[in-house]
Amino acid sequence: MGLLLRSILKTHQQVRPVSSVQWIARRYYSGSSDITASAMVYSDYGQPSQVLRWHSYRLPALTSDTVHVKFLASPINPADVNMIQGAYPIKPTFQQLGDEKLAVGGNEGVAEVIAVGDGIDSLKVGDQVVMAKTGYGTWRTHAAGPASDFQLLPHADNVSTIQKATITVNPCTAYRMLKDFVDLKQGDYVIQNGGNSAVGQAVIQIAKAWGLKTINVVRNRPDIDQLVQELTELGATHVVTDENLGSLETRKEIKSWYGKNAPLLGLNCVGGKSATEMARYLGANGQFVTYGAMSRKPLSLPASLLIFKNISFHGFWVSKWADVHSQQERYAMLEDIIALMSDNKLVEPKWTQVKWEEESMKQSVDQGISGFATGKQVVVF
Ligand SMILES: NC(=O)c1ccc[n+]([C@@H]2O[C@H](COP(=O)([O-])OP(=O)(O)OC[C@H]3O[C@@H](n4cnc5c(N)ncnc54)[C@H](OP(=O)(O)O)[C@@H]3O)[C@@H](O)[C@H]2O)c1
């Protein structure tokens, strides 16, 4: 440290003047509101049930350039679990919550604006918002921050709180993957695995609304007929199990469905053998998009698909999409999706309510990626 800087610091330490920077910092962070927030937090990465804990703290006081929001509902998604384990590419922000620096779990949710600083005109009390970025921490009752932390949700009358709480990850992922890789025409086929996942169900419904046909691969299970019926009711054109995907008989059957119109878009949620078999169904110059790795098995691809069919392999990550696109573009997508929900073309996902209480939260988050689930787990505050 230079001599001059050292002597300036020393002088400041002795007389402790309130600099403008300190004054601003104090304005933002020192005062507390009379709202007590509670949150599921962690200070170290690890197994969710071991590192997550309940934390209560006073929400910072409102300033002219911050808003206060109250959360209405927040889901538990597979990526939330990976984030707590420290295995997700985006790391959470460890922020000052009361006396401690902690990360709040959860990435998705819907909140209502309950107070707005007088310097803000982009949001008003009563607006419903989603998070502007991944990693915000949505398993909490309240939050305070600049308006740029939040994205206004288009208004819609008959869209449920659960639909809004789960809109930014799965429906947005399905929407982008159906729109951005292949210029699909009415009647075209899309093939996907994880067809019963929340993303898969959104793909089925958005595809149907846009006049596209879907071949949906799912894992076999004792009540497979019921699953096939549920997905068909949602709008799936065909449902097949992954164990049959490679058999000659199934291959013949699937090819008879699409004839010369082979799918040009494949959506991969699972990886491993399921993904390899699915890729073989793509037509020449098809696009294979990987967005999940639920089997935790690597993707292995026969060279012939690249050499003779010129299939392209891509990854998609909705967080990255939100990072590199404007709030206006995201708002336009949310408007389209909300309109589909409002028209009952994209229905509320199956969900189970998680009790907003420490032990239930820990157990539910541990179950977050265990497979054969009965629907999205959602906390309703
Ligand atoms: N890249 C992105 O932008 C993006 C966005 C959203 C989601 N995702 C990812 O997409 C995946 C699905 O997310 P989601 O919220 O839709 O999840 P979800 O609703 O919980 O569904 C999970 C899906 O994975 C399947 N699955 C679970 N364990 C499996 C295993 N061991 N082998 C094969 N399949 C298995 C489940 O099938 P069963 O019913 O047979 O268990 C189900 O179809 C996750 O990996 C998530 O992180 C990525």
The ligand as a MOL file (V3000), in Angstrom:
LIG
                    3D

  0  0  0     0  0            999 V3000
M  V30 BEGIN CTAB
M  V30 COUNTS 48 52 0 0 0
M  V30 BEGIN ATOM
M  V30 1 N -30.7420 -26.5180 -19.6150 0
M  V30 2 C -31.7790 -25.8300 -19.1510 0
M  V30 3 O -31.9370 -24.6500 -19.4040 0
M  V30 4 C -32.7550 -26.5460 -18.2950 0
M  V30 5 C -33.9720 -25.9590 -17.9570 0
M  V30 6 C -34.8860 -26.6920 -17.2110 0
M  V30 7 C -34.5490 -27.9680 -16.7770 0
M  V30 8 N -33.3330 -28.4640 -17.0850 0 CHG=1
M  V30 9 C -32.9370 -29.8140 -16.6990 0
M  V30 10 O -33.8640 -30.7000 -17.2680 0
M  V30 11 C -33.9780 -31.8390 -16.4630 0
M  V30 12 C -35.4490 -32.0460 -16.1270 0
M  V30 13 O -35.9040 -30.9560 -15.3380 0
M  V30 14 P -37.4220 -30.8980 -14.8530 0
M  V30 15 O -37.6050 -29.7510 -13.9600 0
M  V30 16 O -38.2820 -31.0300 -16.0480 0 CHG=-1
M  V30 17 O -37.4300 -32.2160 -13.9760 0
M  V30 18 P -38.5980 -33.1250 -13.4360 0
M  V30 19 O -39.9260 -32.5820 -13.7550 0
M  V30 20 O -38.2400 -33.4330 -12.0260 0
M  V30 21 O -38.4030 -34.4500 -14.3100 0
M  V30 22 C -37.2760 -35.2360 -14.2080 0
M  V30 23 C -37.2250 -36.1600 -15.4000 0
M  V30 24 O -36.0300 -36.8890 -15.3860 0
M  V30 25 C -36.3180 -38.2770 -15.4390 0
M  V30 26 N -35.3270 -38.9930 -14.6600 0
M  V30 27 C -35.0700 -38.8580 -13.3370 0
M  V30 28 N -34.0590 -39.6680 -12.9850 0
M  V30 29 C -33.6960 -40.3350 -14.1100 0
M  V30 30 C -32.7130 -41.3140 -14.3990 0
M  V30 31 N -31.8960 -41.7840 -13.4560 0
M  V30 32 N -32.6190 -41.7850 -15.6650 0
M  V30 33 C -33.4380 -41.3220 -16.6210 0
M  V30 34 N -34.3810 -40.3860 -16.4110 0
M  V30 35 C -34.5090 -39.9010 -15.1680 0
M  V30 36 C -37.6910 -38.3960 -14.8520 0
M  V30 37 O -38.2840 -39.5710 -15.3160 0
M  V30 38 P -38.9540 -40.6180 -14.2910 0
M  V30 39 O -40.3590 -40.1290 -14.0720 0
M  V30 40 O -38.8760 -41.8650 -15.0520 0
M  V30 41 O -38.1400 -40.5950 -13.0250 0
M  V30 42 C -38.3560 -37.1550 -15.4450 0
M  V30 43 O -38.7230 -37.3700 -16.7720 0
M  V30 44 C -33.0820 -31.5870 -15.2610 0
M  V30 45 O -31.8220 -32.1480 -15.5440 0
M  V30 46 C -32.9810 -30.0880 -15.2210 0
M  V30 47 O -31.8340 -29.6350 -14.5460 0
M  V30 48 C -32.4430 -27.8010 -17.8380 0
M  V30 END ATOM
M  V30 BEGIN BOND
M  V30 1 1 1 2
M  V30 2 2 2 3
M  V30 3 1 2 4
M  V30 4 1 4 5
M  V30 5 2 4 48
M  V30 6 2 5 6
M  V30 7 1 6 7
M  V30 8 2 7 8
M  V30 9 1 8 9
M  V30 10 1 8 48
M  V30 11 1 9 10
M  V30 12 1 9 46
M  V30 13 1 10 11
M  V30 14 1 11 12
M  V30 15 1 11 44
M  V30 16 1 12 13
M  V30 17 1 13 14
M  V30 18 2 14 15
M  V30 19 1 14 16
M  V30 20 1 14 17
M  V30 21 1 17 18
M  V30 22 2 18 19
M  V30 23 1 18 20
M  V30 24 1 18 21
M  V30 25 1 21 22
M  V30 26 1 22 23
M  V30 27 1 23 24
M  V30 28 1 23 42
M  V30 29 1 24 25
M  V30 30 1 25 26
M  V30 31 1 25 36
M  V30 32 1 26 27
M  V30 33 1 26 35
M  V30 34 2 27 28
M  V30 35 1 28 29
M  V30 36 1 29 30
M  V30 37 2 29 35
M  V30 38 1 30 31
M  V30 39 2 30 32
M  V30 40 1 32 33
M  V30 41 2 33 34
M  V30 42 1 34 35
M  V30 43 1 36 37
M  V30 44 1 36 42
M  V30 45 1 37 38
M  V30 46 2 38 39
M  V30 47 1 38 40
M  V30 48 1 38 41
M  V30 49 1 42 43
M  V30 50 1 44 45
M  V30 51 1 44 46
M  V30 52 1 46 47
M  V30 END BOND
M  V30 END CTAB
M  END
